[in-house]
């Protein structure tokens, strides 16, 4: 990434705000930096527009990463169930090492490995269901697991696809983001120098711009959700 502070999705919004401020204050810039003229503004606009579509796609992949939370929440729920299943199996004199290993994989987010192992061990447990239910295990406790495995597999596959798509987009467009940031950084640094003693300095301070654009984006999302 060109800058660790900026998410790729922030580039268009931050760029647009900086372009507006830079255009407004161009006369002051030209006093100190004679090459930062109208042609420079056009170059800056072109650099931001070059990343706009990619940034939009990246923002959508970020939103879709909600599937990751769903997957991990379900993994945590399953892990809690397995915690009790280890006790039930131990009391019944059954092998528990595989269940403990599955719990470790879930904790480490090795979802694919956990699902594979759970599919393998379930027939063994089901074959000893009567022994397990003779002890503390609630009736039909084992029925909890099989229906969830396809859902976890689907969410895990989607998560991998999202991350792969995002990585490919970033790698393919890295130079464009680097170029856009070179303009953002230069205008920010020079604007802060020109307006060092004034309130306008905030208009060129990236941290303050980020706070503003993210607050505005959050407000728009809330308004959109309320209008559904």
C-alpha positions, 0 to 999 in steps of 0.5 A: 500500500502507498500509505498505511493510514489510508485504506484503498477505499479512502483514496477517491474521497480524500482525493476529492476533498483535497482537489476541492481545497487545492482548487480553492487555494490555488492562488496561494499555492502558486505564490510558493510552488509555480508548477502547481497550476491548473494543469497540475490540478488536472493531473491530480484529478486524473490520478484519483479517477484512475483508482476510483473504479478499483477503489469502489470494487475493493469497498464492495469486497470489504462489505462482503467480508461480513461473511467472515464474521458469520463464519467465525461466529459459527466456528466459535459456537461449534467450538463451544459444542465440541468442548462439551463433546470432549467431556462426553466422549471421555466419559464414554471411554472414546478417543478424544484427541481428534476432537481436541485437534479440531477445536485447535484448528477452529481456534486458529481459523483453519476452517477447511482442516476442521471441517475435514476432520469433523466429517471424518470423526462424526461417523465414529461418534454416531456409531457410539451414540447410544453409549454417549447418550447413556452418559451426560450427552443430551439426546440428539446432541450429535445432530447439531453438527452435520447440517452446519458443515455445508454452510461453513464450507460455503462461507469459507469458500466465499471468504477465500474468493473475496480475499483472492479477488481483493489481493489480485485487484490491489496487485494489478493496480498498485502503481495507480494507487502509488501515483495517486498517493504521490499527489495526495502526499505532496499537496497535503505536505505543501498545503500544511506549510502554506496554511501553517498558522491558519485553520485551513491547515486542517483541510490538508491534514490527512488524519483530519480528512480521513476522519471527515470522509469516514464520518460522512460515509458512516452517516450516509450508510445509516441514512440509507439503512433507515430508508430501506 
